[in-house]
């Protein structure tokens, strides 16, 4: 998890590697299939003139609300049913271990696919990742074994910053003088896990486009449409 978030945190300074497969081919789920949407893990801050990142909880909450609404709208329009869960409320030790394993697998995917080849697995040419059959433990206890139990789990992580007014002015002045100052940016990591088999069927890492503000309803919708364009659901 630390590695994955580290890559996201430094996304503005890295160049993404040559794209590799990021999903498996599956038969489109039937209408009414339940998707367990985990509460989005979002951290946003204000990048000050001095380069300090000042956490902004209100920004994170706004982004979370709009992103989750955009996800629900996108998936329900396709006929799926959304069930929500908050990983921070899970107390079952076995389920918590599954969440930790999911974070570790995410970190491996990030390292293999995006970090300049650092951690790249030279013999891994297909998208073949799993968190094991224990993934079923993420299904809420009252839904396990039920006909309408969630089939897939969706995880979303967001990390980044927005430049303060003073930072923007400094960037303009520096640019005039021929000096480059790193700008603020945001990145999103998302994945879908098959809760029956534990297989990761899709993983995506994407830097939010310039001019797109995920703290707003319109910006969140725009980015989710971009993020989900190759979602196999």
LUMNU-766732 format. One record per residue (C-alpha): z, x, y; residue in three letters. Coordinates in nm, 2 decimals, padded with zeros to 4 digits, always signed. Layout:
residues N
+--------+--------+--------+------+
:     pz :     px :     py : code :
+--------+--------+--------+------+
:      Z :      X :      Y :  Ala :
...
+--------+--------+--------+------+
END
This chain:
residues 233
+--------+--------+--------+------+
:     pz :     px :     py : code :
+--------+--------+--------+------+
: +00.00 : +00.00 : +00.00 :  Unk :
: +00.09 : +00.28 : +00.24 :  Unk :
: -00.25 : +00.45 : +00.18 :  Unk :
: -00.44 : +00.13 : +00.22 :  Unk :
: -00.27 : +00.05 : +00.55 :  Unk :
: -00.31 : +00.41 : +00.66 :  Unk :
: -00.68 : +00.38 : +00.61 :  Unk :
: -00.69 : +00.06 : +00.81 :  Unk :
: -00.47 : +00.21 : +01.09 :  Unk :
: -00.71 : +00.50 : +01.13 :  Unk :
: -01.03 : +00.29 : +01.08 :  Unk :
: -01.16 : +00.36 : +01.43 :  Unk :
: -01.17 : +00.73 : +01.35 :  Unk :
: -01.34 : +00.72 : +01.01 :  Unk :
: -01.69 : +00.66 : +00.91 :  Unk :
: -01.73 : +00.43 : +00.61 :  Unk :
: -01.89 : +00.58 : +00.31 :  Unk :
: -02.21 : +00.46 : +00.15 :  Unk :
: -02.15 : +00.10 : +00.04 :  Unk :
: -02.06 : +00.06 : -00.33 :  Unk :
: -02.03 : -00.26 : -00.53 :  Unk :
: -01.74 : -00.47 : -00.40 :  Unk :
: -01.75 : -00.77 : -00.63 :  Unk :
: -01.83 : -00.89 : -00.98 :  Unk :
: -02.08 : -01.16 : -01.06 :  Unk :
: -01.90 : -01.48 : -01.17 :  Unk :
: -02.01 : -01.84 : -01.23 :  Unk :
: -01.94 : -02.04 : -00.92 :  Unk :
: -01.61 : -02.22 : -00.97 :  Unk :
: -01.62 : -02.60 : -01.00 :  Unk :
: -01.54 : -02.82 : -00.70 :  Unk :
: -01.17 : -02.88 : -00.69 :  Unk :
: -01.08 : -02.53 : -00.81 :  Unk :
: -00.75 : -02.43 : -00.65 :  Unk :
: -00.73 : -02.10 : -00.45 :  Unk :
: -00.39 : -01.96 : -00.39 :  Unk :
: -00.41 : -01.82 : -00.03 :  Unk :
: -00.13 : -01.57 : +00.02 :  Unk :
: +00.01 : -01.56 : +00.37 :  Unk :
: -00.19 : -01.31 : +00.57 :  Unk :
: -00.02 : -00.98 : +00.64 :  Unk :
: -00.10 : -00.90 : +01.00 :  Unk :
: +00.02 : -00.63 : +01.24 :  Unk :
: -00.12 : -00.61 : +01.59 :  Unk :
: -00.02 : -00.39 : +01.89 :  Unk :
: -00.11 : -00.31 : +02.24 :  Unk :
: -00.25 : +00.04 : +02.29 :  Unk :
: -00.10 : +00.16 : +02.62 :  Unk :
: -00.25 : +00.42 : +02.86 :  Unk :
: -00.03 : +00.69 : +02.70 :  Unk :
: -00.16 : +00.60 : +02.36 :  Unk :
: +00.16 : +00.43 : +02.24 :  Unk :
: +00.12 : +00.13 : +02.01 :  Unk :
: +00.35 : -00.15 : +02.13 :  Unk :
: +00.38 : -00.42 : +01.85 :  Unk :
: +00.29 : -00.77 : +01.97 :  Unk :
: +00.44 : -01.03 : +01.74 :  Unk :
: +00.28 : -01.32 : +01.93 :  Unk :
: -00.06 : -01.17 : +01.89 :  Unk :
: -00.01 : -01.13 : +01.52 :  Unk :
: +00.11 : -01.49 : +01.48 :  Unk :
: -00.19 : -01.62 : +01.68 :  Unk :
: -00.43 : -01.42 : +01.47 :  Unk :
: -00.26 : -01.53 : +01.15 :  Unk :
: -00.28 : -01.90 : +01.24 :  Unk :
: -00.64 : -01.88 : +01.34 :  Unk :
: -00.75 : -01.66 : +01.05 :  Unk :
: -00.57 : -01.89 : +00.79 :  Unk :
: -00.73 : -02.20 : +00.95 :  Unk :
: -01.07 : -02.04 : +00.94 :  Unk :
: -01.02 : -01.94 : +00.57 :  Unk :
: -00.91 : -02.30 : +00.49 :  Unk :
: -01.21 : -02.45 : +00.67 :  Unk :
: -01.45 : -02.21 : +00.50 :  Unk :
: -01.32 : -02.27 : +00.14 :  Unk :
: -01.25 : -02.64 : +00.17 :  Unk :
: -01.61 : -02.69 : +00.30 :  Unk :
: -01.72 : -02.55 : -00.04 :  Unk :
: -01.51 : -02.80 : -00.23 :  Unk :
: -01.21 : -02.58 : -00.31 :  Unk :
: -00.85 : -02.68 : -00.28 :  Unk :
: -00.62 : -02.44 : -00.09 :  Unk :
: -00.26 : -02.38 : -00.20 :  Unk :
: -00.05 : -02.15 : +00.02 :  Unk :
: +00.21 : -01.90 : -00.08 :  Unk :
: +00.43 : -01.64 : +00.11 :  Unk :
: +00.47 : -01.32 : -00.08 :  Unk :
: +00.79 : -01.24 : +00.12 :  Unk :
: +00.96 : -01.54 : -00.04 :  Unk :
: +00.90 : -01.44 : -00.40 :  Unk :
: +01.22 : -01.33 : -00.57 :  Unk :
: +01.12 : -01.30 : -00.94 :  Unk :
: +01.13 : -00.93 : -01.03 :  Unk :
: +00.82 : -00.95 : -01.26 :  Unk :
: +00.62 : -01.12 : -00.99 :  Unk :
: +00.73 : -00.87 : -00.73 :  Unk :
: +00.61 : -00.59 : -00.96 :  Unk :
: +00.27 : -00.76 : -00.98 :  Unk :
: +00.25 : -00.77 : -00.60 :  Unk :
: +00.33 : -00.40 : -00.59 :  Unk :
: +00.06 : -00.33 : -00.85 :  Unk :
: -00.19 : -00.53 : -00.65 :  Unk :
: -00.11 : -00.32 : -00.35 :  Unk :
: -00.16 : +00.00 : -00.55 :  Unk :
: -00.49 : -00.12 : -00.68 :  Unk :
: -00.60 : -00.21 : -00.33 :  Unk :
: -00.51 : +00.14 : -00.22 :  Unk :
: -00.71 : +00.29 : -00.50 :  Unk :
: -01.01 : +00.08 : -00.40 :  Unk :
: -00.98 : +00.18 : -00.04 :  Unk :
: -00.95 : +00.55 : -00.13 :  Unk :
: -01.25 : +00.53 : -00.37 :  Unk :
: -01.48 : +00.34 : -00.15 :  Unk :
: -01.40 : +00.44 : +00.21 :  Unk :
: -01.21 : +00.76 : +00.26 :  Unk :
: -01.49 : +01.02 : +00.29 :  Unk :
: -01.49 : +01.04 : -00.08 :  Unk :
: -01.12 : +01.15 : -00.09 :  Unk :
: -00.98 : +01.00 : -00.40 :  Unk :
: -01.33 : +00.89 : -00.52 :  Unk :
: -01.36 : +00.84 : -00.89 :  Unk :
: -01.69 : +01.01 : -00.98 :  Unk :
: -01.75 : +00.82 : -01.30 :  Unk :
: -01.67 : +00.48 : -01.16 :  Unk :
: -02.00 : +00.33 : -01.06 :  Unk :
: -01.92 : -00.04 : -01.11 :  Unk :
: -01.67 : -00.27 : -00.95 :  Unk :
: -01.41 : -00.29 : -01.23 :  Unk :
: -01.05 : -00.32 : -01.12 :  Unk :
: -00.76 : -00.53 : -01.26 :  Unk :
: -00.39 : -00.59 : -01.20 :  Unk :
: -00.35 : -00.72 : -01.56 :  Unk :
: -00.27 : -01.05 : -01.71 :  Unk :
: +00.07 : -01.05 : -01.53 :  Unk :
: -00.13 : -01.18 : -01.24 :  Unk :
: -00.05 : -01.53 : -01.37 :  Unk :
: +00.31 : -01.47 : -01.26 :  Unk :
: +00.19 : -01.52 : -00.90 :  Unk :
: +00.12 : -01.89 : -00.98 :  Unk :
: +00.41 : -02.10 : -00.85 :  Unk :
: +00.64 : -02.18 : -01.13 :  Unk :
: +00.60 : -02.56 : -01.09 :  Unk :
: +00.22 : -02.52 : -01.12 :  Unk :
: +00.20 : -02.29 : -01.43 :  Unk :
: +00.02 : -02.46 : -01.71 :  Unk :
: -00.09 : -02.75 : -01.50 :  Unk :
: -00.45 : -02.87 : -01.50 :  Unk :
: -00.46 : -02.80 : -01.12 :  Unk :
: -00.29 : -02.46 : -01.13 :  Unk :
: -00.45 : -02.20 : -00.89 :  Unk :
: -00.73 : -02.00 : -01.05 :  Unk :
: -00.78 : -01.73 : -00.79 :  Unk :
: -00.55 : -01.56 : -00.53 :  Unk :
: -00.68 : -01.45 : -00.19 :  Unk :
: -00.50 : -01.16 : -00.01 :  Unk :
: -00.57 : -01.07 : +00.35 :  Unk :
: -00.43 : -00.78 : +00.55 :  Unk :
: -00.50 : -00.71 : +00.92 :  Unk :
: -00.39 : -00.40 : +01.12 :  Unk :
: -00.50 : -00.28 : +01.46 :  Unk :
: -00.45 : -00.29 : +01.83 :  Unk :
: -00.60 : -00.41 : +02.16 :  Unk :
: -00.62 : -00.19 : +02.47 :  Unk :
: -00.40 : -00.26 : +02.77 :  Unk :
: -00.56 : -00.30 : +03.11 :  Unk :
: -00.44 : +00.04 : +03.21 :  Unk :
: -00.58 : +00.19 : +02.89 :  Unk :
: -00.92 : +00.03 : +02.97 :  Unk :
: -00.92 : +00.18 : +03.32 :  Unk :
: -00.83 : +00.52 : +03.18 :  Unk :
: -01.12 : +00.50 : +02.93 :  Unk :
: -01.37 : +00.41 : +03.20 :  Unk :
: -01.25 : +00.70 : +03.42 :  Unk :
: -01.25 : +00.94 : +03.13 :  Unk :
: -01.60 : +00.83 : +03.03 :  Unk :
: -01.73 : +00.90 : +03.39 :  Unk :
: -01.58 : +01.24 : +03.36 :  Unk :
: -01.75 : +01.30 : +03.02 :  Unk :
: -01.43 : +01.27 : +02.82 :  Unk :
: -01.39 : +01.03 : +02.53 :  Unk :
: -01.07 : +00.84 : +02.47 :  Unk :
: -01.02 : +00.65 : +02.14 :  Unk :
: -01.05 : +00.28 : +02.19 :  Unk :
: -00.84 : +00.01 : +02.02 :  Unk :
: -00.98 : -00.17 : +01.72 :  Unk :
: -00.88 : -00.40 : +01.44 :  Unk :
: -00.97 : -00.39 : +01.07 :  Unk :
: -00.94 : -00.65 : +00.79 :  Unk :
: -00.89 : -00.59 : +00.42 :  Unk :
: -00.92 : -00.88 : +00.18 :  Unk :
: -00.94 : -00.93 : -00.19 :  Unk :
: -00.96 : -01.21 : -00.45 :  Unk :
: -00.79 : -01.18 : -00.79 :  Unk :
: -00.85 : -01.40 : -01.10 :  Unk :
: -00.51 : -01.53 : -01.19 :  Unk :
: -00.60 : -01.59 : -01.55 :  Unk :
: -00.73 : -01.24 : -01.63 :  Unk :
: -00.59 : -01.03 : -01.34 :  Unk :
: -00.94 : -00.90 : -01.26 :  Unk :
: -01.02 : -00.82 : -00.90 :  Unk :
: -01.34 : -01.01 : -00.84 :  Unk :
: -01.40 : -00.91 : -00.48 :  Unk :
: -01.27 : -00.66 : -00.22 :  Unk :
: -01.38 : -00.62 : +00.14 :  Unk :
: -01.28 : -00.39 : +00.42 :  Unk :
: -01.44 : -00.46 : +00.76 :  Unk :
: -01.37 : -00.35 : +01.11 :  Unk :
: -01.37 : -00.64 : +01.36 :  Unk :
: -01.68 : -00.64 : +01.57 :  Unk :
: -01.68 : -00.55 : +01.94 :  Unk :
: -01.63 : -00.86 : +02.15 :  Unk :
: -01.47 : -01.06 : +01.87 :  Unk :
: -01.10 : -01.14 : +01.94 :  Unk :
: -00.93 : -01.26 : +01.62 :  Unk :
: -00.64 : -01.38 : +01.82 :  Unk :
: -00.85 : -01.68 : +01.92 :  Unk :
: -00.99 : -01.96 : +01.71 :  Unk :
: -01.35 : -01.87 : +01.78 :  Unk :
: -01.30 : -01.50 : +01.72 :  Unk :
: -01.12 : -01.56 : +01.39 :  Unk :
: -01.39 : -01.80 : +01.27 :  Unk :
: -01.66 : -01.55 : +01.36 :  Unk :
: -01.49 : -01.27 : +01.17 :  Unk :
: -01.41 : -01.47 : +00.86 :  Unk :
: -01.77 : -01.58 : +00.84 :  Unk :
: -01.88 : -01.22 : +00.85 :  Unk :
: -01.60 : -01.11 : +00.61 :  Unk :
: -01.69 : -01.38 : +00.35 :  Unk :
: -02.06 : -01.35 : +00.36 :  Unk :
: -02.07 : -01.18 : +00.01 :  Unk :
: -01.77 : -01.37 : -00.13 :  Unk :
: -01.86 : -01.47 : -00.49 :  Unk :
: -01.68 : -01.80 : -00.47 :  Unk :
+--------+--------+--------+------+
END
